[in-house]
Amino acid sequence: MAKAKDIATTPWEPYAGAAARIVRVRADELFRHADGVLDTGDIERVHDMRVASRRLRAVLEIFAACFPKAEYGSVLRDVKQLADALGERRDPDVHIAAMDAFAAAQPAANRPGIERFAAELRDRQGRGNEVLAAELERVRARDLHGRLLALSDAADLLVRRREAAAAPGVGAADRAEPTAAEAAEPPAGDPVVTAAEPMEPSVESENGARHVAEEDAA
């Protein structure tokens, strides 16, 4: 399984700033694993992408308050749907590998029945690959990667606005009118994303582990 990149945080980093950085990294990791993921001859590729999708979903849910609600909801649904499609392919991969190992230890008389069951699993694997191929095409058409990066940009913009508002000598008359993207952000009074509020150094790793701790061979 491909190791996730370590992402350092500090207690003084704005929560939304951490959200922007971490989501960018996890989004890039997800789509980096897409190359060759439909190759049933290398089942670790789909495994790596599935784990990456779980990590990304975890951080999106942790930092939900940092993103514009409408865009966030749509992106999260697409990430979940992609993860489900990866599971449709991954599950039979695991079962086929286990069946092959089991068959190797059996006498020749038992192998025809094992082979029939393995053939059913390979059919299921093929159907799962079709589901995944269609979902990957849908994700490309909907530019999920670009939308994830746009969420990160919105979180960064939120930090800049908070910092500007807190700067000494900056009055209401000195502030520019909000853009449409800014107007779609969470309310300025949201305590979770106040720029001055510290965050725990291990927020991404500890909470993300809640979603991926059950990763076994699946």
Residue, then its C-alpha position, 0 to 999 in steps of 0.5 A: m500500500a502506498k504511504a500517505k505523505d506526512i503533513a505537518t501542522t502547528p497549533w498556531e496555523p489557522y484551521a482553514g489554512a490547514a484545511a486548504r493545504i491538507v485537502r490539496v495534498r490528499a486530492d493530488e494523491l488520489f488522482r496520482h493513483a488513477d493511472g493504470v487503476l483498471d489493470t486487473g493484473d496489478i490489483e495494488r493500484v486500485h487498492d492504493m486509490r481506494v485508500a487515498s479516497r478514504r483519506l480524502r473523505a476523512v479530511l473533507e469531513i474534518f474540515a467541512a466548516c472551512f468550505p462553501k456549503a454548496e460546493y462542499g456538499s457536491v464534492l463530498r458526494d462525488v468523492k464518496q461515489l468514487a470510493d464506492a466504485l473503487g470498492e466494487r473493483r477491490d472486493p473481488d480482487v481480494h477474494i480472487a487472491a485468497m482463492d488462488a492461495f487456497a487452491a494452491a494448497q488443495p489436492a488436484a481433485n478439489r481444484p475444478g470446484i475451486e476454479r468454478f468459484a474463482a471464475e464467478l469471482r473473475d466475472r464479478q471483478g470484470r463487472g466491478n471494473e466496468v463500474l469503476a471505468a464509468e465512474l472515472e469517466r464521470v469524475r473527469a467530466r465533472d472535474l472533481h480534481g479541479r473542484l477539490l482544488a477550488l475548495s482549497d482556494a476558498a479556504d485560503l481566501l477565508v484566512r486572508r479575509r480574516e487576517a485582513a479584517a483583524a489587521p490594525g487600522v483597517g476599517a470597514a471603509d477600507r475593505a473591498e466589497p466581497t466577490a461572489a466566491e467570498a459571499a458563498e463562504p461560511p459566516a464570518g462569525d464561524p468560530v471553527v475557522t477564525a484565523a486566530e484560533p489554533m488547531e491541534p497538531s495531529v488533527e488530520s492524522e488522528n481524525g483521518a485514522r477514524h476512517v481508515a483504521e479498518e483498512d486491512a487487505a481490502 
